[in-house]
Amino acid sequence: MLSFEEAEAVLDEIADDLPQEIFDDLNGGYVLTPDIVKDKDGLYILGMYHVEPRGLGRYITVHYGSLAVLYERCSPRVFREKIKLVLHHELTHHLESLAGDRSLEIKDAIDKARYLRR
């Protein structure tokens, strides 16, 4: 597992490797938080895409605390990959939001419902 500071650096490296156009209109950018976040069903939330008409506007949070709980025994390489997956997932929400598409949001809801039925 990576420390919070190492994870912040990794998040920046991953973002730097992406085309900067992906971040257009993401006026609040992205941030790594130390938070452990769960939804109303008690499932960990690893990241969130936010759209706030006032204040920060569009931004992404990646929740280090949630990642650390779920992947505490992972190697730094695997933990890095998890951070990358979360950022890419939330950026997909961003791009779909700009296009007026909710496909990933719908897929997430379906996947969660399937998981809860198990």
N, CA, C and O atoms as a GROMACS GRO file, in nm:
protein
  472
    1MET      N    1   0.084  -0.118   0.000
    1MET     CA    2   0.000   0.000   0.000
    1MET      C    3   0.089   0.124   0.000
    1MET      O    4   0.204   0.119   0.044
    2LEU      N    5   0.037   0.232  -0.049
    2LEU     CA    6   0.108   0.360  -0.053
    2LEU      C    7   0.062   0.449   0.062
    2LEU      O    8  -0.052   0.440   0.107
    3SER      N    9   0.152   0.534   0.109
    3SER     CA   10   0.112   0.636   0.206
    3SER      C   11   0.024   0.739   0.136
    3SER      O   12   0.017   0.742   0.013
    4PHE      N   13  -0.042   0.822   0.215
    4PHE     CA   14  -0.127   0.926   0.158
    4PHE      C   15  -0.045   1.016   0.064
    4PHE      O   16  -0.089   1.048  -0.046
    5GLU      N   17   0.073   1.056   0.109
    5GLU     CA   18   0.157   1.146   0.029
    5GLU      C   19   0.203   1.078  -0.100
    5GLU      O   20   0.206   1.141  -0.205
    6GLU      N   21   0.238   0.951  -0.092
    6GLU     CA   22   0.277   0.876  -0.212
    6GLU      C   23   0.158   0.864  -0.307
    6GLU      O   24   0.174   0.878  -0.429
    7ALA      N   25   0.040   0.839  -0.253
    7ALA     CA   26  -0.080   0.826  -0.335
    7ALA      C   27  -0.112   0.959  -0.404
    7ALA      O   28  -0.156   0.959  -0.520
    8GLU      N   29  -0.092   1.072  -0.335
    8GLU     CA   30  -0.113   1.203  -0.399
    8GLU      C   31  -0.021   1.221  -0.519
    8GLU      O   32  -0.064   1.266  -0.625
    9ALA      N   33   0.106   1.185  -0.501
    9ALA     CA   34   0.203   1.197  -0.611
    9ALA      C   35   0.164   1.105  -0.727
    9ALA      O   36   0.175   1.145  -0.843
   10VAL      N   37   0.121   0.984  -0.696
   10VAL     CA   38   0.079   0.889  -0.799
   10VAL      C   39  -0.042   0.944  -0.875
   10VAL      O   40  -0.047   0.935  -0.997
   11LEU      N   41  -0.139   0.999  -0.802
   11LEU     CA   42  -0.258   1.056  -0.866
   11LEU      C   43  -0.218   1.166  -0.964
   11LEU      O   44  -0.271   1.172  -1.075
   12ASP      N   45  -0.127   1.252  -0.924
   12ASP     CA   46  -0.080   1.358  -1.014
   12ASP      C   47  -0.007   1.300  -1.136
   12ASP      O   48  -0.026   1.348  -1.247
   13GLU      N   49   0.074   1.197  -1.116
   13GLU     CA   50   0.145   1.133  -1.228
   13GLU      C   51   0.045   1.073  -1.328
   13GLU      O   52   0.061   1.088  -1.449
   14ILE      N   53  -0.056   1.007  -1.276
   14ILE     CA   54  -0.157   0.945  -1.362
   14ILE      C   55  -0.230   1.053  -1.442
   14ILE      O   56  -0.252   1.038  -1.562
   15ALA      N   57  -0.267   1.160  -1.375
   15ALA     CA   58  -0.337   1.271  -1.443
   15ALA      C   59  -0.247   1.336  -1.547
   15ALA      O   60  -0.294   1.372  -1.655
   16ASP      N   61  -0.119   1.350  -1.516
   16ASP     CA   62  -0.026   1.413  -1.610
   16ASP      C   63  -0.008   1.330  -1.736
   16ASP      O   64   0.024   1.384  -1.842
   17ASP      N   65  -0.029   1.199  -1.727
   17ASP     CA   66  -0.014   1.110  -1.843
   17ASP      C   67  -0.135   1.113  -1.936
   17ASP      O   68  -0.131   1.055  -2.045
   18LEU      N   69  -0.243   1.179  -1.894
   18LEU     CA   70  -0.364   1.184  -1.975
   18LEU      C   71  -0.367   1.310  -2.060
   18LEU      O   72  -0.305   1.410  -2.024
   19PRO      N   73  -0.438   1.306  -2.173
   19PRO     CA   74  -0.453   1.428  -2.253
   19PRO      C   75  -0.523   1.536  -2.169
   19PRO      O   76  -0.625   1.510  -2.107
   20GLN      N   77  -0.469   1.654  -2.168
   20GLN     CA   78  -0.523   1.760  -2.084
   20GLN      C   79  -0.664   1.803  -2.123
   20GLN      O   80  -0.735   1.862  -2.042
   21GLU      N   81  -0.706   1.773  -2.246
   21GLU     CA   82  -0.842   1.806  -2.288
   21GLU      C   83  -0.948   1.732  -2.205
   21GLU      O   84  -1.061   1.779  -2.190
   22ILE      N   85  -0.910   1.617  -2.150
   22ILE     CA   86  -1.002   1.541  -2.066
   22ILE      C   87  -1.045   1.623  -1.945
   22ILE      O   88  -1.154   1.604  -1.892
   23PHE      N   89  -0.959   1.714  -1.902
   23PHE     CA   90  -0.986   1.793  -1.782
   23PHE      C   91  -1.060   1.924  -1.812
   23PHE      O   92  -1.087   2.002  -1.721
   24ASP      N   93  -1.092   1.947  -1.940
   24ASP     CA   94  -1.169   2.068  -1.976
   24ASP      C   95  -1.298   2.070  -1.896
   24ASP      O   96  -1.366   1.968  -1.884
   25ASP      N   97  -1.331   2.185  -1.845
   25ASP     CA   98  -1.453   2.208  -1.766
   25ASP      C   99  -1.456   2.136  -1.632
   25ASP      O  100  -1.558   2.137  -1.563
   26LEU      N  101  -1.346   2.073  -1.595
   26LEU     CA  102  -1.335   2.016  -1.461
   26LEU      C  103  -1.272   2.125  -1.375
   26LEU      O  104  -1.158   2.112  -1.329
   27ASN      N  105  -1.348   2.231  -1.355
   27ASN     CA  106  -1.292   2.354  -1.298
   27ASN      C  107  -1.248   2.340  -1.153
   27ASN      O  108  -1.169   2.422  -1.105
   28GLY      N  109  -1.298   2.239  -1.082
   28GLY     CA  110  -1.252   2.214  -0.945
   28GLY      C  111  -1.140   2.114  -0.939
   28GLY      O  112  -1.086   2.085  -0.831
   29GLY      N  113  -1.103   2.058  -1.055
   29GLY     CA  114  -0.992   1.962  -1.062
   29GLY      C  115  -1.025   1.831  -0.994
   29GLY      O  116  -1.139   1.786  -0.992
   30TYR      N  117  -0.922   1.772  -0.939
   30TYR     CA  118  -0.936   1.645  -0.867
   30TYR      C  119  -0.857   1.657  -0.737
   30TYR      O  120  -0.761   1.734  -0.728
   31VAL      N  121  -0.898   1.581  -0.638
   31VAL     CA  122  -0.831   1.588  -0.509
   31VAL      C  123  -0.836   1.450  -0.443
   31VAL      O  124  -0.935   1.378  -0.454
   32LEU      N  125  -0.727   1.415  -0.375
   32LEU     CA  126  -0.722   1.296  -0.293
   32LEU      C  127  -0.761   1.336  -0.152
   32LEU      O  128  -0.700   1.427  -0.095
   33THR      N  129  -0.861   1.271  -0.096
   33THR     CA  130  -0.903   1.300   0.041
   33THR      C  131  -0.862   1.184   0.132
   33THR      O  132  -0.849   1.071   0.085
   34PRO      N  133  -0.841   1.210   0.260
   34PRO     CA  134  -0.809   1.102   0.353
   34PRO      C  135  -0.932   1.024   0.399
   34PRO      O  136  -0.921   0.931   0.479
   35ASP      N  137  -1.048   1.062   0.350
   35ASP     CA  138  -1.176   1.012   0.401
   35ASP      C  139  -1.203   0.865   0.368
   35ASP      O  140  -1.167   0.814   0.262
   36ILE      N  141  -1.270   0.801   0.465
   36ILE     CA  142  -1.333   0.671   0.442
   36ILE      C  143  -1.479   0.703   0.419
   36ILE      O  144  -1.547   0.756   0.508
   37VAL      N  145  -1.528   0.672   0.300
   37VAL     CA  146  -1.665   0.711   0.263
   37VAL      C  147  -1.744   0.585   0.228
   37VAL      O  148  -1.698   0.499   0.154
   38LYS      N  149  -1.865   0.578   0.284
   38LYS     CA  150  -1.956   0.467   0.253
   38LYS      C  151  -2.088   0.524   0.204
   38LYS      O  152  -2.127   0.635   0.240
   39ASP      N  153  -2.157   0.446   0.122
   39ASP     CA  154  -2.289   0.487   0.078
   39ASP      C  155  -2.394   0.440   0.179
   39ASP      O  156  -2.360   0.382   0.282
   40LYS      N  157  -2.520   0.464   0.149
   40LYS     CA  158  -2.628   0.430   0.242
   40LYS      C  159  -2.641   0.280   0.265
   40LYS      O  160  -2.702   0.238   0.363
   41ASP      N  161  -2.584   0.199   0.177
   41ASP     CA  162  -2.587   0.053   0.192
   41ASP      C  163  -2.461   0.000   0.260
   41ASP      O  164  -2.445  -0.122   0.275
   42GLY      N  165  -2.373   0.089   0.303
   42GLY     CA  166  -2.252   0.048   0.372
   42GLY      C  167  -2.137   0.009   0.281
   42GLY      O  168  -2.037  -0.045   0.328
   43LEU      N  169  -2.150   0.035   0.151
   43LEU     CA  170  -2.043   0.002   0.056
   43LEU      C  171  -1.945   0.119   0.047
   43LEU      O  172  -1.985   0.235   0.047
   44TYR      N  173  -1.818   0.085   0.039
   44TYR     CA  174  -1.715   0.189   0.030
   44TYR      C  175  -1.725   0.263  -0.103
   44TYR      O  176  -1.748   0.203  -0.208
   45ILE      N  177  -1.707   0.392  -0.096
   45ILE     CA  178  -1.702   0.477  -0.214
   45ILE      C  179  -1.556   0.516  -0.234
   45ILE      O  180  -1.495   0.579  -0.147
   46LEU      N  181  -1.500   0.478  -0.349
   46LEU     CA  182  -1.359   0.503  -0.376
   46LEU      C  183  -1.335   0.639  -0.438
   46LEU      O  184  -1.228   0.698  -0.419
   47GLY      N  185  -1.432   0.688  -0.512
   47GLY     CA  186  -1.421   0.819  -0.576
   47GLY      C  187  -1.557   0.870  -0.611
   47GLY      O  188  -1.655   0.796  -0.617
   48MET      N  189  -1.563   1.000  -0.636
   48MET     CA  190  -1.691   1.061  -0.672
   48MET      C  191  -1.667   1.174  -0.772
   48MET      O  192  -1.569   1.247  -0.764
   49TYR      N  193  -1.760   1.185  -0.865
   49TYR     CA  194  -1.762   1.298  -0.957
   49TYR      C  195  -1.871   1.391  -0.907
   49TYR      O  196  -1.984   1.349  -0.886
   50HIS      N  197  -1.837   1.517  -0.889
   50HIS     CA  198  -1.930   1.614  -0.834
   50HIS      C  199  -1.963   1.721  -0.937
   50HIS      O  200  -1.875   1.769  -1.010
   51VAL      N  201  -2.090   1.758  -0.943
   51VAL     CA  202  -2.134   1.871  -1.023
   51VAL      C  203  -2.214   1.960  -0.930
   51VAL      O  204  -2.325   1.925  -0.889
   52GLU      N  205  -2.158   2.074  -0.898
   52GLU     CA  206  -2.225   2.170  -0.810
   52GLU      C  207  -2.243   2.301  -0.885
   52GLU      O  208  -2.144   2.363  -0.924
   53PRO      N  209  -2.366   2.343  -0.905
   53PRO     CA  210  -2.389   2.465  -0.981
   53PRO      C  211  -2.326   2.588  -0.916
   53PRO      O  212  -2.289   2.683  -0.985
   54ARG      N  213  -2.313   2.586  -0.786
   54ARG     CA  214  -2.248   2.696  -0.714
   54ARG      C  215  -2.122   2.641  -0.648
   54ARG      O  216  -2.115   2.522  -0.616
   55GLY      N  217  -2.027   2.725  -0.628
   55GLY     CA  218  -1.907   2.680  -0.559
   55GLY      C  219  -1.804   2.624  -0.655
   55GLY      O  220  -1.762   2.691  -0.749
   56LEU      N  221  -1.763   2.500  -0.630
   56LEU     CA  222  -1.653   2.441  -0.706
   56LEU      C  223  -1.690   2.398  -0.847
   56LEU      O  224  -1.601   2.380  -0.930
   57GLY      N  225  -1.816   2.383  -0.877
   57GLY     CA  226  -1.855   2.339  -1.011
   57GLY      C  227  -1.834   2.190  -1.028
   57GLY      O  228  -1.893   2.111  -0.955
   58ARG      N  229  -1.751   2.152  -1.123
   58ARG     CA  230  -1.725   2.010  -1.153
   58ARG      C  231  -1.588   1.973  -1.096
   58ARG      O  232  -1.487   2.038  -1.123
   59TYR      N  233  -1.587   1.865  -1.016
   59TYR     CA  234  -1.461   1.819  -0.959
   59TYR      C  235  -1.471   1.672  -0.920
   59TYR      O  236  -1.580   1.615  -0.914
   60ILE      N  237  -1.356   1.613  -0.895
   60ILE     CA  238  -1.346   1.471  -0.861
   60ILE      C  239  -1.278   1.458  -0.726
   60ILE      O  240  -1.178   1.525  -0.699
   61THR      N  241  -1.333   1.369  -0.642
   61THR     CA  242  -1.264   1.331  -0.520
   61THR      C  243  -1.228   1.184  -0.528
   61THR      O  244  -1.310   1.101  -0.569
   62VAL      N  245  -1.106   1.151  -0.489
   62VAL     CA  246  -1.060   1.013  -0.476
   62VAL      C  247  -1.037   0.993  -0.327
   62VAL      O  248  -0.963   1.069  -0.264
   63HIS      N  249  -1.100   0.891  -0.271
   63HIS     CA  250  -1.100   0.871  -0.126
   63HIS      C  251  -0.992   0.770  -0.084
   63HIS      O  252  -1.013   0.649  -0.089
   64TYR      N  253  -0.878   0.824  -0.043
   64TYR     CA  254  -0.766   0.741   0.001
   64TYR      C  255  -0.808   0.648   0.115
   64TYR      O  256  -0.772   0.531   0.115
   65GLY      N  257  -0.883   0.700   0.210
   65GLY     CA  258  -0.923   0.619   0.325
   65GLY      C  259  -1.000   0.495   0.285
   65GLY      O  260  -0.974   0.386   0.337
   66SER      N  261  -1.093   0.509   0.192
   66SER     CA  262  -1.169   0.394   0.143
   66SER      C  263  -1.078   0.295   0.070
   66SER      O  264  -1.087   0.174   0.089
   67LEU      N  265  -0.990   0.348  -0.014
   67LEU     CA  266  -0.895   0.262  -0.085
   67LEU      C  267  -0.805   0.187   0.014
   67LEU      O  268  -0.778   0.068  -0.003
   68ALA      N  269  -0.758   0.259   0.117
   68ALA     CA  270  -0.668   0.199   0.215
   68ALA      C  271  -0.735   0.086   0.292
   68ALA      O  272  -0.671  -0.015   0.322
   69VAL      N  273  -0.862   0.101   0.324
   69VAL     CA  274  -0.934  -0.005   0.395
   69VAL      C  275  -0.946  -0.128   0.306
   69VAL      O  276  -0.919  -0.240   0.351
   70LEU      N  277  -0.985  -0.108   0.182
   70LEU     CA  278  -1.009  -0.222   0.093
   70LEU      C  279  -0.882  -0.287   0.041
   70LEU      O  280  -0.880  -0.408   0.016
   71TYR      N  281  -0.776  -0.209   0.026
   71TYR     CA  282  -0.655  -0.260  -0.040
   71TYR      C  283  -0.531  -0.247   0.047
   71TYR      O  284  -0.420  -0.230  -0.004
   72GLU      N  285  -0.549  -0.255   0.179
   72GLU     CA  286  -0.437  -0.234   0.270
   72GLU      C  287  -0.326  -0.337   0.253
   72GLU      O  288  -0.210  -0.308   0.284
   73ARG      N  289  -0.357  -0.453   0.205
   73ARG     CA  290  -0.257  -0.558   0.190
   73ARG      C  291  -0.198  -0.565   0.049
   73ARG      O  292  -0.118  -0.653   0.018
   74CYS      N  293  -0.237  -0.473  -0.035
   74CYS     CA  294  -0.189  -0.473  -0.174
   74CYS      C  295  -0.049  -0.414  -0.183
   74CYS      O  296  -0.006  -0.333  -0.101
   75SER      N  297   0.020  -0.458  -0.285
   75SER     CA  298   0.152  -0.401  -0.314
   75SER      C  299   0.134  -0.258  -0.363
   75SER      O  300   0.026  -0.220  -0.407
   76PRO      N  301   0.240  -0.177  -0.355
   76PRO     CA  302   0.231  -0.041  -0.409
   76PRO      C  303   0.190  -0.039  -0.556
   76PRO      O  304   0.118   0.051  -0.599
   77ARG      N  305   0.236  -0.136  -0.634
   77ARG     CA  306   0.201  -0.142  -0.776
   77ARG      C  307   0.051  -0.161  -0.794
   77ARG      O  308  -0.011  -0.094  -0.876
   78VAL      N  309  -0.009  -0.253  -0.718
   78VAL     CA  310  -0.152  -0.279  -0.727
   78VAL      C  311  -0.231  -0.159  -0.675
   78VAL      O  312  -0.333  -0.122  -0.734
   79PHE      N  313  -0.186  -0.098  -0.566
   79PHE     CA  314  -0.254   0.018  -0.511
   79PHE      C  315  -0.254   0.132  -0.612
   79PHE      O  316  -0.354   0.203  -0.628
   80ARG      N  317  -0.142   0.149  -0.681
   80ARG     CA  318  -0.133   0.251  -0.786
   80ARG      C  319  -0.237   0.224  -0.895
   80ARG      O  320  -0.304   0.316  -0.943
   81GLU      N  321  -0.250   0.098  -0.933
   81GLU     CA  322  -0.348   0.061  -1.037
   81GLU      C  323  -0.490   0.090  -0.992
   81GLU      O  324  -0.573   0.133  -1.072
   82LYS      N  325  -0.519   0.068  -0.864
   82LYS     CA  326  -0.653   0.099  -0.811
   82LYS      C  327  -0.681   0.249  -0.819
   82LYS      O  328  -0.791   0.290  -0.855
   83ILE      N  329  -0.582   0.331  -0.785
   83ILE     CA  330  -0.597   0.477  -0.795
   83ILE      C  331  -0.625   0.515  -0.940
   83ILE      O  332  -0.712   0.598  -0.968
   84LYS      N  333  -0.551   0.455  -1.031
   84LYS     CA  334  -0.568   0.484  -1.174
   84LYS      C  335  -0.709   0.447  -1.220
   84LYS      O  336  -0.773   0.524  -1.292
   85LEU      N  337  -0.757   0.331  -1.178
   85LEU     CA  338  -0.892   0.289  -1.217
   85LEU      C  339  -0.997   0.385  -1.165
   85LEU      O  340  -1.093   0.418  -1.236
   86VAL      N  341  -0.981   0.430  -1.041
   86VAL     CA  342  -1.078   0.524  -0.983
   86VAL      C  343  -1.077   0.656  -1.059
   86VAL      O  344  -1.183   0.708  -1.094
   87LEU      N  345  -0.959   0.711  -1.085
   87LEU     CA  346  -0.952   0.838  -1.157
   87LEU      C  347  -1.012   0.824  -1.296
   87LEU      O  348  -1.090   0.910  -1.339
   88HIS      N  349  -0.978   0.720  -1.367
   88HIS     CA  350  -1.032   0.700  -1.502
   88HIS      C  351  -1.184   0.684  -1.498
   88HIS      O  352  -1.255   0.736  -1.584
   89HIS      N  353  -1.234   0.612  -1.399
   89HIS     CA  354  -1.378   0.593  -1.385
   89HIS      C  355  -1.448   0.727  -1.364
   89HIS      O  356  -1.547   0.757  -1.430
   90GLU      N  357  -1.396   0.808  -1.272
   90GLU     CA  358  -1.459   0.937  -1.243
   90GLU      C  359  -1.445   1.034  -1.360
   90GLU      O  360  -1.534   1.114  -1.385
   91LEU      N  361  -1.334   1.027  -1.432
   91LEU     CA  362  -1.319   1.110  -1.552
   91LEU      C  363  -1.419   1.069  -1.660
   91LEU      O  364  -1.466   1.153  -1.736
   92THR      N  365  -1.451   0.941  -1.667
   92THR     CA  366  -1.553   0.895  -1.761
   92THR      C  367  -1.688   0.955  -1.725
   92THR      O  368  -1.763   0.998  -1.812
   93HIS      N  369  -1.720   0.958  -1.594
   93HIS     CA  370  -1.843   1.026  -1.552
   93HIS      C  371  -1.841   1.172  -1.596
   93HIS      O  372  -1.942   1.225  -1.643
   94HIS      N  373  -1.726   1.238  -1.582
   94HIS     CA  374  -1.714   1.379  -1.621
   94HIS      C  375  -1.742   1.397  -1.770
   94HIS      O  376  -1.823   1.482  -1.809
   95LEU      N  377  -1.675   1.317  -1.852
   95LEU     CA  378  -1.692   1.332  -1.997
   95LEU      C  379  -1.835   1.299  -2.040
   95LEU      O  380  -1.892   1.366  -2.126
   96GLU      N  381  -1.892   1.196  -1.980
   96GLU     CA  382  -2.030   1.162  -2.013
   96GLU      C  383  -2.125   1.273  -1.969
   96GLU      O  384  -2.222   1.303  -2.040
   97SER      N  385  -2.100   1.334  -1.855
   97SER     CA  386  -2.183   1.444  -1.808
   97SER      C  387  -2.181   1.560  -1.906
   97SER      O  388  -2.285   1.619  -1.936
   98LEU      N  389  -2.064   1.591  -1.956
   98LEU     CA  390  -2.052   1.699  -2.054
   98LEU      C  391  -2.129   1.668  -2.182
   98LEU      O  392  -2.180   1.758  -2.249
   99ALA      N  393  -2.136   1.539  -2.216
   99ALA     CA  394  -2.205   1.497  -2.338
   99ALA      C  395  -2.354   1.470  -2.316
   99ALA      O  396  -2.426   1.438  -2.409
  100GLY      N  397  -2.398   1.484  -2.190
  100GLY     CA  398  -2.539   1.455  -2.162
  100GLY      C  399  -2.570   1.307  -2.160
  100GLY      O  400  -2.684   1.267  -2.181
  101ASP      N  401  -2.469   1.225  -2.134
  101ASP     CA  402  -2.483   1.080  -2.134
  101ASP      C  403  -2.475   1.030  -1.990
  101ASP      O  404  -2.397   1.083  -1.910
  102ARG      N  405  -2.553   0.930  -1.956
  102ARG     CA  406  -2.552   0.874  -1.820
  102ARG      C  407  -2.521   0.724  -1.822
  102ARG      O  408  -2.555   0.654  -1.727
  103SER      N  409  -2.458   0.675  -1.927
  103SER     CA  410  -2.436   0.531  -1.942
  103SER      C  411  -2.359   0.470  -1.826
  103SER      O  412  -2.400   0.367  -1.774
  104LEU      N  413  -2.250   0.532  -1.785
  104LEU     CA  414  -2.171   0.476  -1.676
  104LEU      C  415  -2.248   0.484  -1.543
  104LEU      O  416  -2.240   0.393  -1.461
  105GLU      N  417  -2.319   0.591  -1.523
  105GLU     CA  418  -2.402   0.604  -1.402
  105GLU      C  419  -2.504   0.491  -1.394
  105GLU      O  420  -2.525   0.433  -1.288
  106ILE      N  421  -2.565   0.460  -1.506
  106ILE     CA  422  -2.664   0.351  -1.512
  106ILE      C  423  -2.595   0.217  -1.489
  106ILE      O  424  -2.645   0.133  -1.415
  107LYS      N  425  -2.480   0.197  -1.553
  107LYS     CA  426  -2.404   0.072  -1.534
  107LYS      C  427  -2.364   0.055  -1.389
  107LYS      O  428  -2.374  -0.055  -1.334
  108ASP      N  429  -2.319   0.163  -1.325
  108ASP     CA  430  -2.282   0.156  -1.182
  108ASP      C  431  -2.401   0.111  -1.098
  108ASP      O  432  -2.386   0.027  -1.009
  109ALA      N  433  -2.519   0.166  -1.125
  109ALA     CA  434  -2.639   0.131  -1.049
  109ALA      C  435  -2.676  -0.016  -1.070
  109ALA      O  436  -2.714  -0.085  -0.975
  110ILE      N  437  -2.664  -0.064  -1.192
  110ILE     CA  438  -2.694  -0.205  -1.222
  110ILE      C  439  -2.593  -0.296  -1.152
  110ILE      O  440  -2.631  -0.395  -1.091
  111ASP      N  441  -2.466  -0.261  -1.162
  111ASP     CA  442  -2.361  -0.342  -1.097
  111ASP      C  443  -2.381  -0.347  -0.945
  111ASP      O  444  -2.364  -0.453  -0.884
  112LYS      N  445  -2.417  -0.235  -0.886
  112LYS     CA  446  -2.440  -0.231  -0.742
  112LYS      C  447  -2.560  -0.318  -0.704
  112LYS      O  448  -2.553  -0.393  -0.607
  113ALA      N  449  -2.667  -0.309  -0.780
  113ALA     CA  450  -2.786  -0.391  -0.752
  113ALA      C  451  -2.753  -0.539  -0.761
  113ALA      O  452  -2.798  -0.617  -0.677
  114ARG      N  453  -2.676  -0.578  -0.861
  114ARG     CA  454  -2.634  -0.719  -0.874
  114ARG      C  455  -2.550  -0.761  -0.754
  114ARG      O  456  -2.569  -0.870  -0.699
  115TYR      N  457  -2.458  -0.674  -0.713
  115TYR     CA  458  -2.372  -0.706  -0.599
  115TYR      C  459  -2.455  -0.724  -0.472
  115TYR      O  460  -2.431  -0.817  -0.396
  116LEU      N  461  -2.551  -0.637  -0.450
  116LEU     CA  462  -2.633  -0.644  -0.328
  116LEU      C  463  -2.725  -0.766  -0.326
  116LEU      O  464  -2.765  -0.810  -0.219
  117ARG      N  465  -2.759  -0.820  -0.442
  117ARG     CA  466  -2.844  -0.938  -0.450
  117ARG      C  467  -2.769  -1.067  -0.416
  117ARG      O  468  -2.831  -1.170  -0.388
  118ARG      N  469  -2.637  -1.061  -0.418
  118ARG     CA  470  -2.559  -1.183  -0.392
  118ARG      C  471  -2.572  -1.229  -0.250
  118ARG      O  472  -2.513  -1.330  -0.212
   0.00000   0.00000   0.00000
